Amino acid sequence: MGPLERITQRPDMMGGKACIRGMRVTVGMVVGQVGAGRSVDDILADYPYLEREDILQALRYAAWRADEREVELAGV
């Protein structure tokens, strides 16, 4: 996976959720729109301040997080 420079996370913004380029647009909102059947072009029309790469990185970030696992280490 390439770098996710468009995904930002700050404790003082949107409750610390992952956002797009420091805006108050969360990765969850973007992924939810795609999951609801909206196309990338539909989302871009509704949110003109977003760019195609913002949406693609949000999807890559969500896929990475979904694949992430917590493993308990012995002796911890």
Order of alpha helices (4+ residues) and beta strands (2+ residues): beta-beta-alpha-alpha-alpha
